[in-house]
Amino acid sequence: MRIKDVAQEAGVSTATVSHVINQTKFVTDETRQRVLAAVEKLNFYPNAHARTLASGRSNIIGLLISDISNPFFPELVKSIEAEAFEQGFNIMLFNTNYDAGRAADYVRRLIELKVAGVALMTAELDPALIDELARKEVRVVFNDLGIVSQYMSNIVLDYSAGIDEAVRHLVSLGHKRIAHIAGSSQIRSGVIRRDAFVEAVNRYLPEMQEMLIFEGDFRFESGRLAATEILNMENLPTAIVVANDMMALGAMQELKANGIKIPQDISIVGFDDIAFASLSEPALTTVCSPRVEIGRRAIEALVTTIKIPNQQGIEIKIPTYLIVRESSAPPKKSKS
């Protein structure tokens, strides 16, 4: 079956059929419906390679994520894939494992494949690659990299407000000695959360002179190791704000293994609200990163730059909110 047959059945030119299939030019709704009816009747499947050659671009969106083993990312991928499907695009997924060099290699492969656009839902990226993407006019949506320009959009999660709310919640319960298990200082979002913790402590607990900050890398094991460091302190904190849920769950495991009761001895607040957060024992109080909204808005922004010539990118700010569960409670007694 050829495109010529579809055009004959619909009573239009082959160019019109191509525009309908590739969404490359405005076609009246009546004409589009005739073409789609002919496609369905003749069981026509466009050759994907031919479509790429004809339009200079495929209907594939490359999606890069940092860590497929972290439940936050599969939940985000599901949202992105659902919205991409609704918009007529397919997803090609890559896992960078927090490696900027690996991310750069994947993006260059995607450029060679002439993908429609790239969703960089990663925290690590070589700045030189951003310049390369701009030169080649690749349609991109970034995850909190602070870059907005022609063809480039940016999704910003309000990490600072989330951390501020977490600290404020613990202070309202009576906690006066709060620690932070931070994400990697090499990752922008980790630094933002750490800085937000420092600002919140200075605002709500000016009497707490010592900043109790322990660095992790957003993975479960680093949360466990940070908890080991905390346990070696002479004066334990009564609460811990953790930069993501995976580290929070690791910390909880290590604390409980050493006889610490949560929240009776130490309260824990995470960040992300992954699926396991509500299933932990006790259920984890956490700041929600709304993956459905992040995925939907990211694809909407990306598709706009794909479909509209010379479209300026946009920045979209996504709010966070605290979900109070069982891992946070008033301290047994105040410590200074």
Stockholm file with secondary structure:
# STOCKHOLM 1.0

chainA/1-336         MRIKDVAQEAGVSTATVSHVINQTKFVTDETRQRVLAAVEKLNFYPNAHARTLASGRSNIIGLLISDISNPFFPELVKSIEAEAFEQGFNIMLFNTNYDAGRAADYVRRLIELKVAGVALMTAELDPALIDELARKEVRVVFNDLGIVSQYMSNIVLDYSAGIDEAVRHLVSLGHKRIAHIAGSSQIRSGVIRRDAFVEAVNRYLPEMQEMLIFEGDFRFESGRLAATEILNMENLPTAIVVANDMMALGAMQELKANGIKIPQDISIVGFDDIAFASLSEPALTTVCSPRVEIGRRAIEALVTTIKIPNQQGIEIKIPTYLIVRESSAPPKKSKS
#=GR chainA/1-336 SS CCHHHHHHHHTSCHHHHHHHHHTCSCCCHHHHHHHHHHHHHTTCCCCHHHHHHHHSSCSEEEEEESCTTSTHHHHHHHHHHHHHHHTTCEEEEEECTTCHHHHHHHHHHHHHTTCSEEEEECSCCCHHHHHHHHHTTCCEEEESSCCCBBTEEEEEECHHHHHHHHHHHHHHTTCCCEEEEECCTTSHHHHHHHHHHHHHHHHHCTTCCSCEEEECCSSHHHHHHHHHHHHTCSSCCSEEEESSHHHHHHHHHHHHHTTCCTTTTCEEEEEECCGGGGGSSSCCEEEECCHHHHHHHHHHHHHHHHHSTTCBCCEEEECCEEECCSSCCCCSSCCC
#=GC SS_cons         CCHHHHHHHHTSCHHHHHHHHHTCSCCCHHHHHHHHHHHHHTTCCCCHHHHHHHHSSCSEEEEEESCTTSTHHHHHHHHHHHHHHHTTCEEEEEECTTCHHHHHHHHHHHHHTTCSEEEEECSCCCHHHHHHHHHTTCCEEEESSCCCBBTEEEEEECHHHHHHHHHHHHHHTTCCCEEEEECCTTSHHHHHHHHHHHHHHHHHCTTCCSCEEEECCSSHHHHHHHHHHHHTCSSCCSEEEESSHHHHHHHHHHHHHTTCCTTTTCEEEEEECCGGGGGSSSCCEEEECCHHHHHHHHHHHHHHHHHSTTCBCCEEEECCEEECCSSCCCCSSCCC
//
